[in-house]
Amino acid sequence: MKSVFFLLLSTTFALSAPQHSTLDPLIVDSGRGPDAKIAFWLQSSLKRVYPKSPAGSAATYKLLAARNSTVSFQACLQNAETHFLAAKCRAIGPDDVQIQVRKVGYVPLWKVTGETPVSDLEGLDYSPGLVPDPLYPEPQEWIGPFENQSFWITVKIPADAKPGVKPLKVSFDFGKSYAQATQSVTLIAEIEVSPFTIKPRRDFPVTHWWRAQCIWDWYKTEPFDEQWWKITRNYIQDLVDHGNDCIYVSMVPISEFPSKRPPQYVIVTESQPGVYRFDFSRVKRFLDMAKSCGARYFEWGHLWSCMGADHPVMIYKTENGQLAPLWPTETGPTSDVYKNFLKQFLPQFHDFLAKEGVFDVSYFHVSDEPNGRAQLQHYKQAREILREYAPWMKVMDALADPEYARQGLCDMPIPQPQDATPFIKEGIPHWIYYCLAPLGPWMNRFLDTPLPKLRAEGMVFYKQGAQGFLHWGYNMWYFMGSEKLLDPFTDSTGGHQVSAGDPFVVYPGKEGPIDSIRWEIFAEALQDYAILQSAGVRPDSPVLSEIKGYADFPKNEQWINETVRKVLNRAESQ
């Protein structure tokens, strides 16, 4: 039997869920007064448990899983007495599953997401206020009076797991202190493992822009020192483990503005004015690391400035052990100095990609979010330079105007959900991205986005024919528009500038990421995409008929569960 909690405390009594109605939580008298009651219950991972949520209503819980999948649920308690309570949660199951228990933490939601219908918000009875999001590795907590605490239970079902119903025992050891946890209760969960085995997702790359500089600033490492490499590997592995098969490579910085410590992997030296040498050894080390973590695709940084390609990105040379910009910020997008640089750099970049075997699995950018006809001309000029110096390079960019694709300037446009309709109607292949928006009924994953809405995204991507997904914020722990760190545990808005949760989906832990509820549910959404794909479901299948668009789709847990069951049952019968 496997358990993620290794200390089994002696107990004065044990209660098991089958002795109680599944319609009521398990209520325990702690023995510290006539009103000293503690409620225990199990519930879905698709409903947040706030500090003051009412107690749940299930002392048992059942869920369905395919083989080669990850599923989750919550074990919760409510301390309805005036005393503090120390509680530890552990889960034990069959040997052919892997179980992890994490404590759900709270972070402040200062402002409710605006311009959004009430039906597309969760937790309005408690927000603004504390909301559950980070998942701490410690499966224990010191719980205050009249307070809830939930624990996130993740179960991994390997591909060779035996089908059938698998019982899981979820136990709480609790008392006045961890050393005096003299009472215990046990709840029962059942996982019905289907014979169906999920195959790895294909032809739908997922990428998140992660910030190397946020890691070295938070952990106080030097750029590219050994400690940074060690910690960064944990973050890259976390990306891959959550379905992120495409890794952003900061070969050159994304910004056109000078940086104190730019995240530039390629080492550039200038042997004489205008003559450059390129050292790709650091890029190779990063690629090797990402491959060893399971990455399959690689996304390379933009070559021109954001929002219009009106400047080249800032690239630095190494001179006397220091980094110095190769050109001033006012350098034009088609200047001779930048064209000279690209003419030397791009052929060597091509040869490096080919040598490392990643040329056919690489994605390239011109400029981020070049929208409107006023910015189209600069983008067109930049594209013409690439066609001259790098005719092999196909590009993708986040943009809203289909004209960039119509003119053949952008090979793979990436609109936001609210801008995707023209691309779909014209049959233009597209990825999808989120950045600051969309608000309203559209898909996103803010701190108050209903979790069923987030979980449905994988099925919506599949039905709408999206060919990939991009998000700008994996670990953006800076104030917006700066390189100044903020505390992500108290501010998820980039300094109260964007919707809560938009800049990042993980929090900084001791030597790696602390996952979030949103990050876990998004991974399960990508798993739903893989289920549909593995089962051979057509996007126009009746099973997905209720999905009408990126804003119009079922946003409830029942529909998700019923759809997954239909797909698994149909796959088993074929």
C-alpha positions as CSV (number, residue, x, y, z in Angstrom):
1,M,0.0,0.0,0.0
2,K,1.3,3.5,-0.8
3,S,0.9,6.5,1.3
4,V,2.1,10.1,0.8
5,F,2.0,10.6,4.6
6,F,4.4,8.5,6.4
7,L,3.6,9.1,10.1
8,L,0.7,6.9,11.3
9,L,-0.3,8.2,14.7
10,S,-2.0,6.2,17.5
11,T,-5.7,6.9,17.7
12,T,-8.3,6.7,20.3
13,F,-11.0,5.9,17.8
14,A,-11.5,5.6,14.0
15,L,-14.7,6.2,12.0
16,S,-15.1,5.1,8.4
17,A,-17.3,6.7,5.8
18,P,-19.5,3.6,5.1
19,Q,-21.0,4.0,8.5
20,H,-22.4,7.4,7.5
21,S,-24.8,8.7,4.9
22,T,-23.1,10.0,1.7
23,L,-25.5,13.0,2.0
24,D,-23.9,14.4,5.1
25,P,-20.4,15.2,6.2
26,L,-18.8,13.1,9.0
27,I,-19.3,15.1,12.2
28,V,-16.9,14.4,15.1
29,D,-17.0,15.5,18.7
30,S,-13.4,16.6,19.7
31,G,-14.2,16.2,23.4
32,R,-13.4,19.8,24.2
33,G,-16.9,21.0,25.0
34,P,-20.5,20.5,24.1
35,D,-20.2,22.5,20.9
36,A,-16.7,21.3,19.9
37,K,-17.5,19.8,16.5
38,I,-15.4,19.0,13.5
39,A,-16.8,18.2,10.1
40,F,-15.0,16.0,7.5
41,W,-16.0,15.5,3.9
42,L,-14.7,14.6,0.4
43,Q,-15.5,16.6,-2.7
44,S,-14.7,17.3,-6.2
45,S,-11.6,19.3,-7.2
46,L,-13.8,21.5,-9.4
47,K,-15.2,23.5,-6.5
48,R,-13.1,25.8,-4.4
49,V,-13.2,25.5,-0.6
50,Y,-13.0,29.0,0.9
51,P,-12.2,29.6,4.6
52,K,-15.9,30.2,5.4
53,S,-17.6,27.9,2.9
54,P,-20.3,25.7,4.4
55,A,-19.3,22.1,5.1
56,G,-19.6,19.8,2.2
57,S,-22.1,16.9,1.9
58,A,-20.2,13.7,1.1
59,A,-18.4,11.3,3.5
60,T,-17.6,9.1,0.4
61,Y,-16.6,10.1,-3.1
62,K,-16.4,8.3,-6.4
63,L,-14.6,9.3,-9.6
64,L,-13.8,7.8,-13.0
65,A,-10.3,7.5,-14.5
66,A,-8.7,6.2,-17.6
67,R,-5.4,4.4,-17.5
68,N,-2.4,6.6,-18.0
69,S,-4.2,9.5,-16.4
70,T,-4.2,11.8,-13.4
71,V,-7.3,12.6,-11.4
72,S,-7.9,14.7,-8.3
73,F,-10.3,15.4,-5.5
74,Q,-10.3,17.2,-2.1
75,A,-10.4,16.0,1.5
76,C,-11.8,18.8,3.7
77,L,-12.5,19.6,7.3
78,Q,-14.3,22.4,9.1
79,N,-13.2,23.4,12.6
80,A,-16.5,24.6,14.2
81,E,-15.1,25.2,17.6
82,T,-13.2,28.0,19.5
83,H,-10.0,26.0,19.8
84,F,-7.2,25.7,17.3
85,L,-6.8,22.3,15.7
86,A,-3.8,20.5,14.4
87,A,-4.6,18.1,11.5
88,K,-2.7,15.9,9.2
89,C,-4.1,14.2,6.1
90,R,-2.9,11.0,4.5
91,A,-4.2,8.8,1.7
92,I,-3.6,5.1,1.1
93,G,-4.5,3.1,-2.0
94,P,-3.6,0.1,-4.0
95,D,0.0,-0.5,-5.1
96,D,-0.7,0.2,-8.8
97,V,-1.6,3.9,-8.2
98,Q,0.5,6.8,-7.0
99,I,-1.0,9.2,-4.5
100,Q,0.0,12.7,-3.5
101,V,-1.5,14.8,-0.7
102,R,-1.0,18.6,-0.6
103,K,-2.4,21.3,1.6
104,V,-4.5,23.9,-0.2
105,G,-3.3,27.5,0.7
106,Y,-5.1,30.8,0.5
107,V,-4.1,34.0,-1.2
108,P,-5.8,37.3,-1.4
109,L,-8.1,38.3,-4.2
110,W,-8.2,42.0,-4.0
111,K,-10.5,42.7,-6.9
112,V,-13.1,40.6,-8.5
113,T,-12.6,40.1,-12.3
114,G,-14.4,42.9,-14.1
115,E,-16.7,42.9,-17.1
116,T,-17.8,39.4,-16.4
117,P,-21.3,37.9,-15.8
118,V,-22.0,36.6,-12.3
119,S,-22.5,33.2,-13.9
120,D,-18.8,33.2,-15.0
121,L,-17.4,34.0,-11.6
122,E,-16.8,31.8,-8.6
123,G,-16.8,32.7,-4.9
124,L,-18.6,36.0,-4.9
125,D,-19.9,35.3,-1.4
126,Y,-16.3,35.4,-0.2
127,S,-14.6,37.8,-2.6
128,P,-12.8,40.1,-2.4
129,G,-11.1,38.0,0.2
130,L,-9.0,34.9,0.6
131,V,-9.3,32.3,-2.1
132,P,-7.7,28.8,-2.4
133,D,-4.9,28.4,-4.9
134,P,-1.4,27.3,-4.0
135,L,-0.9,23.6,-3.2
136,Y,1.8,23.3,-0.5
137,P,3.7,19.9,-0.3
138,E,3.0,19.7,3.5
139,P,-0.1,17.6,4.1
140,Q,-0.9,19.2,7.5
141,E,-2.2,22.5,8.9
142,W,-2.8,24.4,12.2
143,I,-6.4,25.3,11.7
144,G,-8.0,28.3,13.4
145,P,-11.5,28.5,14.9
146,F,-14.5,28.4,12.5
147,E,-12.2,27.8,9.6
148,N,-12.1,25.3,6.7
149,Q,-9.1,23.5,5.4
150,S,-8.9,21.3,2.3
151,F,-6.2,19.0,1.1
152,W,-5.7,18.3,-2.6
153,I,-5.4,14.6,-3.4
154,T,-3.8,13.7,-6.7
155,V,-3.9,10.1,-8.0
156,K,-1.8,8.9,-10.9
157,I,-3.1,5.9,-12.8
158,P,-0.3,4.2,-14.8
159,A,-0.9,2.8,-18.2
160,D,-0.6,-0.8,-16.9
161,A,-2.9,-0.4,-14.0
162,K,-5.5,-3.1,-13.6
163,P,-9.0,-1.9,-14.5
164,G,-11.8,-1.9,-11.9
165,V,-12.8,-0.1,-8.7
166,K,-10.0,0.9,-6.5
167,P,-10.7,2.0,-2.9
168,L,-8.7,4.8,-1.3
169,K,-8.6,5.5,2.4
170,V,-8.3,9.1,3.3
171,S,-7.5,9.7,7.0
172,F,-7.2,12.7,9.2
173,D,-5.2,12.6,12.4
174,F,-6.0,15.6,14.6
175,G,-5.8,17.0,18.1
176,K,-4.6,19.9,20.2
177,S,-1.2,19.7,18.5
178,Y,0.6,17.6,16.0
179,A,2.2,15.7,18.9
180,Q,-1.2,15.2,20.5
181,A,-3.1,14.2,17.5
182,T,-4.9,11.5,19.4
183,Q,-8.0,11.2,17.2
184,S,-8.5,9.9,13.7
185,V,-11.2,9.6,11.1
186,T,-11.1,7.7,7.8
187,L,-13.2,8.6,4.7
188,I,-13.5,6.3,1.6
189,A,-13.0,7.3,-2.0
190,E,-13.4,5.0,-4.9
191,I,-11.7,5.3,-8.3
192,E,-13.3,3.4,-11.2
193,V,-10.4,2.7,-13.5
194,S,-11.5,2.2,-17.1
195,P,-9.7,-0.3,-19.4
196,F,-9.2,2.6,-21.8
197,T,-5.6,3.9,-21.9
198,I,-4.9,7.5,-22.8
199,K,-2.2,8.0,-25.5
200,P,0.1,11.0,-25.4
201,R,-1.4,14.2,-26.8
202,R,-0.1,15.0,-30.3
203,D,-0.3,17.9,-32.8
204,F,-1.4,20.3,-30.1
205,P,1.7,22.1,-28.7
206,V,1.2,24.0,-25.4
207,T,3.7,26.6,-24.3
208,H,4.0,29.1,-21.4
209,W,6.4,31.9,-21.3
210,W,8.5,31.4,-18.2
211,R,10.9,34.0,-16.8
212,A,14.5,32.9,-16.2
213,Q,15.2,36.3,-14.5
214,C,12.3,35.8,-12.1
215,I,14.0,32.6,-10.9
216,W,17.4,34.1,-10.3
217,D,15.9,37.2,-8.7
218,W,13.6,35.3,-6.4
219,Y,16.2,32.6,-5.4
220,K,19.1,35.2,-5.4
221,T,21.2,33.2,-7.8
222,E,23.6,34.6,-10.4
223,P,22.4,34.3,-14.0
224,F,23.2,30.8,-15.3
225,D,25.1,29.7,-12.2
226,E,24.8,26.1,-11.1
227,Q,22.2,26.8,-8.5
228,W,20.0,28.5,-11.2
229,W,20.4,25.5,-13.5
230,K,19.4,23.2,-10.7
231,I,16.3,25.2,-9.7
232,T,15.3,25.9,-13.3
233,R,15.3,22.2,-14.1
234,N,12.6,21.7,-11.5
235,Y,10.5,24.4,-13.2
236,I,10.9,23.0,-16.7
237,Q,10.0,19.5,-15.4
238,D,6.9,21.0,-13.8
239,L,5.9,22.5,-17.1
240,V,6.3,19.2,-18.9
241,D,4.5,17.3,-16.2
242,H,1.5,19.6,-16.6
243,G,1.1,19.0,-20.4
244,N,3.4,21.8,-21.5
245,D,5.3,20.0,-24.3
246,C,6.7,23.1,-25.9
247,I,9.4,25.1,-23.9
248,Y,10.1,28.7,-24.5
249,V,13.9,29.3,-25.0
250,S,15.1,32.8,-24.2
251,M,17.9,32.7,-26.7
252,V,17.6,36.5,-27.0
253,P,15.6,38.7,-24.6
254,I,12.0,39.5,-25.6
255,S,12.3,43.3,-24.7
256,E,13.6,46.1,-26.8
257,F,14.6,48.0,-23.6
258,P,17.8,47.6,-21.7
259,S,17.8,45.1,-18.8
260,K,20.0,44.9,-15.8
261,R,20.4,41.2,-16.1
262,P,19.1,40.1,-19.5
263,P,18.0,36.4,-19.9
264,Q,20.1,35.9,-23.1
265,Y,21.3,32.3,-23.6
266,V,23.4,32.9,-26.7
267,I,26.8,34.5,-26.0
268,V,27.7,37.2,-28.5
269,T,31.2,38.7,-28.9
270,E,32.3,41.4,-31.4
271,S,35.7,40.5,-32.7
272,Q,35.8,43.8,-34.6
273,P,33.1,46.5,-35.3
274,G,30.2,44.8,-36.9
275,V,31.7,41.3,-36.9
276,Y,30.1,38.9,-34.5
277,R,30.8,35.5,-33.1
278,F,28.1,33.3,-31.5
279,D,28.6,30.8,-28.7
280,F,25.5,28.4,-28.5
281,S,26.9,26.2,-25.7
282,R,24.5,27.6,-23.1
283,V,21.6,27.2,-25.5
284,K,22.6,23.6,-26.0
285,R,22.8,22.9,-22.3
286,F,19.3,24.3,-21.9
287,L,18.0,22.2,-24.8
288,D,19.5,19.1,-23.5
289,M,18.0,19.7,-20.1
290,A,14.5,20.4,-21.5
291,K,14.7,17.3,-23.7
292,S,15.6,15.2,-20.6
293,C,12.5,16.6,-18.9
294,G,10.4,15.4,-21.8
295,A,10.0,18.5,-23.9
296,R,9.2,17.8,-27.6
297,Y,8.9,21.3,-29.1
298,F,10.8,24.6,-28.7
299,E,9.7,28.1,-29.0
300,W,12.3,30.8,-29.7
301,G,12.1,34.4,-28.7
302,H,10.9,37.3,-30.8
303,L,13.3,39.1,-33.0
304,W,11.5,42.5,-33.0
305,S,9.8,44.6,-30.3
306,C,6.3,43.9,-29.1
307,M,3.2,45.5,-30.6
308,G,4.4,46.4,-34.1
309,A,8.0,45.4,-34.7
310,D,9.1,49.1,-34.6
311,H,12.4,48.2,-33.0
312,P,14.7,45.3,-32.9
313,V,14.9,43.4,-29.6
314,M,17.8,44.4,-27.4
315,I,20.7,41.9,-27.8
316,Y,23.9,42.1,-25.8
317,K,27.5,41.4,-26.4
318,T,29.9,40.1,-23.8
319,E,32.8,42.6,-23.4
320,N,35.4,42.3,-20.6
321,G,33.1,40.0,-18.7
322,Q,30.2,42.4,-18.9
323,L,27.1,42.7,-21.1
324,A,26.6,45.7,-23.3
325,P,23.8,46.5,-25.7
326,L,24.7,46.1,-29.4
327,W,22.6,49.1,-30.4
328,P,20.7,52.0,-28.8
329,T,17.0,51.7,-28.0
330,E,16.0,54.1,-30.8
331,T,17.5,51.8,-33.5
332,G,15.0,51.3,-36.4
333,P,13.5,47.9,-37.3
334,T,15.2,47.8,-40.7
335,S,18.4,49.6,-39.7
336,D,21.7,48.5,-41.3
337,V,23.2,47.6,-38.0
338,Y,20.4,45.1,-37.2
339,K,20.3,43.7,-40.7
340,N,24.0,43.1,-40.5
341,F,23.6,41.3,-37.2
342,L,20.7,39.1,-38.5
343,K,22.7,38.3,-41.7
344,Q,25.4,36.8,-39.6
345,F,23.3,35.3,-36.8
346,L,20.4,33.6,-38.6
347,P,22.5,31.1,-40.8
348,Q,24.5,30.0,-37.7
349,F,21.2,29.7,-35.7
350,H,19.8,27.5,-38.5
351,D,22.9,25.3,-38.4
352,F,22.7,24.9,-34.7
353,L,19.0,23.9,-34.8
354,A,19.8,21.3,-37.5
355,K,22.8,19.9,-35.6
356,E,20.7,19.6,-32.4
357,G,17.9,17.9,-34.2
358,V,15.2,20.5,-33.2
359,F,14.8,22.3,-36.5
360,D,11.5,20.6,-37.4
361,V,10.1,21.0,-33.9
362,S,10.9,24.7,-33.5
363,Y,8.5,27.7,-33.5
364,F,9.7,31.3,-34.3
365,H,8.3,34.8,-33.7
366,V,8.6,38.2,-35.3
367,S,6.8,40.5,-32.9
368,D,4.3,40.0,-30.1
369,E,0.7,41.4,-30.6
370,P,1.2,43.4,-33.8
371,N,-2.4,44.4,-34.4
372,G,-4.0,46.8,-36.8
373,R,-3.1,48.2,-40.2
374,A,-0.8,50.9,-38.7
375,Q,1.5,48.2,-37.3
376,L,1.2,45.9,-40.3
377,Q,3.8,47.8,-42.4
378,H,6.6,47.3,-39.8
379,Y,5.7,43.7,-39.4
380,K,5.8,43.3,-43.2
381,Q,9.2,44.8,-43.4
382,A,10.5,42.6,-40.7
383,R,9.1,39.5,-42.4
384,E,10.7,40.5,-45.7
385,I,14.1,40.7,-43.9
386,L,13.6,37.2,-42.6
387,R,12.6,35.9,-46.0
388,E,15.8,37.2,-47.4
389,Y,18.1,36.0,-44.6
390,A,16.1,33.0,-43.3
391,P,13.7,31.7,-45.9
392,W,13.5,28.5,-43.9
393,M,11.8,30.3,-41.0
394,K,8.1,30.1,-40.5
395,V,6.6,32.3,-37.8
396,M,3.7,32.5,-35.4
397,D,2.6,35.4,-33.4
398,A,-0.2,36.5,-31.0
399,L,-2.4,38.8,-33.0
400,A,-6.1,39.7,-33.6
401,D,-6.2,40.8,-37.3
402,P,-6.6,38.0,-39.9
403,E,-5.0,40.3,-42.5
404,Y,-1.5,39.3,-41.2
405,A,-2.4,35.7,-42.2
406,R,-4.2,36.7,-45.4
407,Q,-1.1,38.4,-46.7
408,G,1.1,35.4,-45.7
409,L,3.0,37.5,-43.2
410,C,2.2,35.2,-40.2
411,D,2.3,31.5,-40.9
412,M,0.4,30.6,-37.7
413,P,-1.7,33.4,-36.1
414,I,-2.5,33.1,-32.4
415,P,-5.7,35.0,-31.6
416,Q,-7.3,35.3,-28.2
417,P,-10.7,33.4,-27.9
418,Q,-12.8,36.5,-28.5
419,D,-10.9,37.2,-31.8
420,A,-10.8,33.7,-33.2
421,T,-14.1,33.7,-35.1
422,P,-12.8,35.3,-38.3
423,F,-10.0,32.9,-38.5
424,I,-12.3,29.9,-38.0
425,K,-14.8,31.2,-40.6
426,E,-12.0,31.7,-43.2
427,G,-10.4,28.4,-42.5
428,I,-7.2,30.0,-41.2
429,P,-5.3,27.6,-38.9
430,H,-4.9,29.1,-35.5
431,W,-3.5,28.7,-32.0
432,I,-5.2,30.3,-28.9
433,Y,-3.7,32.5,-26.2
434,Y,-4.6,34.4,-23.1
435,C,-3.0,37.6,-22.0
436,L,-4.8,40.1,-19.6
437,A,-8.0,39.1,-21.4
438,P,-10.5,37.8,-22.4
439,L,-12.9,38.7,-19.7
440,G,-16.6,38.0,-19.7
441,P,-17.9,34.6,-20.8
442,W,-14.8,33.6,-22.6
443,M,-12.3,31.0,-21.5
444,N,-9.5,32.0,-19.0
445,R,-8.1,31.0,-15.6
446,F,-8.2,33.8,-13.2
447,L,-8.5,33.3,-9.4
448,D,-12.2,33.6,-9.6
449,T,-12.8,31.7,-12.9
450,P,-15.2,28.8,-12.1
451,L,-13.1,25.6,-12.2
452,P,-15.5,23.7,-14.4
453,K,-15.2,26.4,-17.0
454,L,-11.4,26.0,-16.8
455,R,-11.6,22.2,-17.0
456,A,-13.8,22.3,-20.1
457,E,-11.1,24.2,-22.1
458,G,-9.4,21.1,-23.4
459,M,-12.7,19.9,-25.0
460,V,-13.3,23.4,-26.4
461,F,-9.9,23.6,-27.9
462,Y,-10.5,20.2,-29.5
463,K,-14.0,21.1,-30.9
464,Q,-12.9,24.5,-32.2
465,G,-9.9,23.1,-34.1
466,A,-7.2,25.1,-32.3
467,Q,-3.8,23.8,-33.2
468,G,-1.9,24.9,-30.1
469,F,-2.1,27.1,-26.9
470,L,0.2,29.8,-25.6
471,H,0.1,31.8,-22.3
472,W,2.4,34.6,-21.4
473,G,2.5,34.0,-17.6
474,Y,3.9,30.9,-16.0
475,N,6.0,32.5,-13.3
476,M,5.8,36.3,-13.9
477,W,6.5,37.5,-10.4
478,Y,7.3,41.1,-11.4
479,F,5.4,44.3,-11.2
480,M,4.0,44.8,-14.7
481,G,6.4,46.6,-17.0
482,S,9.4,46.3,-14.6
483,E,12.0,44.0,-13.3
484,K,11.0,44.5,-9.7
485,L,9.9,41.5,-7.8
486,L,6.6,41.4,-6.0
487,D,5.3,38.8,-3.5
488,P,3.2,36.4,-5.5
489,F,1.6,35.1,-2.3
490,T,0.0,38.5,-1.7
491,D,-0.3,40.0,-5.2
492,S,-1.3,38.0,-8.2
493,T,-2.1,41.1,-10.3
494,G,1.3,42.4,-11.3
495,G,0.9,45.3,-8.9
496,H,-2.8,45.6,-9.1
497,Q,-2.7,46.1,-12.9
498,V,-4.3,42.9,-14.3
499,S,-6.9,40.4,-13.3
500,A,-5.9,38.2,-10.4
501,G,-4.0,35.1,-11.4
502,D,-3.1,36.2,-14.9
503,P,0.6,36.7,-14.5
504,F,1.5,33.2,-13.1
505,V,0.2,29.7,-12.4
506,V,2.9,28.6,-10.0
507,Y,4.4,30.1,-6.8
508,P,8.0,30.0,-5.8
509,G,8.8,27.1,-3.4
510,K,12.1,26.2,-1.6
511,E,13.9,24.8,-4.7
512,G,11.1,24.7,-7.3
513,P,7.5,25.5,-8.1
514,I,4.5,25.3,-5.8
515,D,1.6,24.3,-8.1
516,S,-1.8,25.9,-8.0
517,I,-5.3,24.7,-8.3
518,R,-5.6,26.4,-11.6
519,W,-2.5,24.8,-12.9
520,E,-3.7,21.3,-11.9
521,I,-7.1,21.8,-13.5
522,F,-5.6,23.1,-16.7
523,A,-3.5,20.0,-16.9
524,E,-6.6,17.9,-16.5
525,A,-8.2,19.9,-19.3
526,L,-5.3,19.0,-21.6
527,Q,-5.8,15.4,-20.5
528,D,-9.4,15.6,-21.7
529,Y,-8.1,16.7,-25.1
530,A,-5.9,13.6,-25.1
531,I,-8.8,11.4,-24.2
532,L,-10.8,12.7,-27.1
533,Q,-7.9,12.3,-29.4
534,S,-7.0,8.8,-28.2
535,A,-10.6,7.7,-28.6
536,G,-10.8,9.0,-32.2
537,V,-13.6,11.4,-31.4
538,R,-14.3,13.7,-34.3
539,P,-14.6,17.4,-33.5
540,D,-18.1,17.3,-35.1
541,S,-19.2,14.3,-33.0
542,P,-22.6,14.6,-31.3
543,V,-20.8,14.1,-27.9
544,L,-19.3,17.6,-28.3
545,S,-22.4,19.2,-29.9
546,E,-23.1,21.5,-26.9
547,I,-19.9,23.3,-27.5
548,K,-20.8,26.2,-29.8
549,G,-17.7,28.4,-29.4
550,Y,-15.0,29.8,-27.1
551,A,-17.6,31.5,-25.0
552,D,-20.6,29.3,-25.5
553,F,-20.0,25.9,-24.0
554,P,-21.2,23.9,-20.9
555,K,-19.6,25.2,-17.8
556,N,-20.6,22.7,-15.3
557,E,-19.1,19.6,-13.7
558,Q,-21.9,17.3,-14.6
559,W,-21.5,17.8,-18.3
560,I,-17.7,17.2,-18.1
561,N,-18.2,14.0,-16.1
562,E,-20.9,12.7,-18.4
563,T,-18.9,13.5,-21.6
564,V,-15.8,11.8,-20.3
565,R,-17.8,8.7,-19.4
566,K,-19.5,8.6,-22.8
567,V,-16.2,8.8,-24.5
568,L,-14.6,6.1,-22.4
569,N,-17.7,3.8,-22.7
570,R,-17.8,4.2,-26.4
571,A,-14.1,3.6,-26.8
572,E,-14.4,0.4,-24.7
573,S,-17.2,-0.9,-26.8
574,Q,-15.3,-0.5,-30.1
